[in-house]
Amino acid sequence: MKLPAGPRIPFFLQALQMIANPVAYLERNASRYGDPFTLHLLGGNSPPVVFLSHPEGIQQIFTSAAGAFELGKITDPFRPLTGSQSLIMQDGAKHQGTRQLLMPPLHGERLQSYGNQICDITAEAIAHWQPGSNLNLRQALSSISLKTILRVVFGMNPGERAHQLELLIEPFLESVNSTLNSVQFFWNPLQQDLGPWSPWGKFLRQQQQIDELIYAEIRDRRGQTDGSDVLSMLMSAQDQAGEGMGEAELRDQLITLLLLGHDTTASALTWAFYWIHQDSEVRSQLVAELDSLGSHPNPMAVAQLPFLQAVCQEALRLYPIALISQPRVVKESVEIQGYEFAPGTVLVPCIYLAHRRPDVYPEPLAFKPQRFCDRKFSPYQYFPFGGGSRSCIGMALAMYEMKLVLATVLSRYELALCDKGPIRPHRRGITFVPSANFQLVVTQRRSAVLSAAMG
């Protein structure tokens, strides 16, 4: 089997470069070897890991027959975090069945019912902002996104349990996402509980505290099937055999949405605010569009604004939720872009590289929301939440939240970018955030605002 070209250095040097600076490493290999290219990242006997970004190759992967690929052990590093019954750990018929249970509360009419809550949460979080104050925006957006997950997904009202979760989640993610601690999820020998001060011991104890609160919420909600939140609907849902989810599976699905949902959305929002305040014309056009709805628009009217949609799409093009889509392990030999890949080969649709192809996006490094107003890109050219049968289950909620948070903030405040040197992407877990020197300052409150109680 002839594989696409790639570096010939030992696997551990490839892996180290990918962990240390994945953006630069992907760009360097794409520039040197073209598309696709092959890396060896998964140990001494690593199967070939092939990265693809051409729309033709992406389409072939996303539309291949269900039996062509399997999950394999690609998601194993997430198992300690999400549990074995999480959607991202499932494959085949089980995966499809769980997606069918999770989809309704995260899409369509149900999504509309969350709009007022998202706007209220945002308005509460920013009410104390004062002209002249510098903002740690990513931290503020992370808090908004976490509260949204707890209220919309968990259905938790403000109270002691929700407060405890808010206090626990952020330091837990900070620890898990640190470069030093994240290595232990990829190397089993490091997963040793040597007491509360050892890295793995600290992780287990933090996780246990969070789990106790989640299980307590599940038990308190048993029998309450009239809620519109995601947990209520999951508790009342049944599969084709008439079986509902047990407590352990409910916990695994909730923790997956919590850990992989809130931090990624906050990161995407942070980039959106950065780009908007880099370009005064974009900002003026966006604010004018928001103001055109008046002071009491319905959240769905806000979400349907075309330029707001384009701004969110362009921000996600430049820095998507994750650099790659769900890797696929070849189960049956498959031909893609003229290469025949044998069973065991790992195929990786690379979102980051696909979104920066100059043949698809002229001036790919420039922030130009208008490109999404002028044309429609295929799901093989633009896929910020992945694609095919393993696309992100929460993508509709994430986009809805991005639009409403942006609208609520920009309708209430004038902000400006603090000049603290060049802003660079900084890895945080599976996503990237602007470097710590990115700050916005509040210049003034706006007289025309969106009401916190929309509609």
Beta strands, then each sheet from edge to edge (+ up, - down):
strand 1: 37-39
strand 2: 49-52
strand 3: 69-70
strand 4: 134-135
strand 5: 328-330
strand 6: 334-336
strand 7: 339-341
strand 8: 346-349
strand 9: 413-417
strand 10: 425-428
strand 11: 431-434
strand 12: 440-445
sheet 1: 1+ 2- 8- 5+ 3-
sheet 2: 4+ 12- 9+
sheet 3: 6+ 7-
sheet 4: 10+ 11-
end
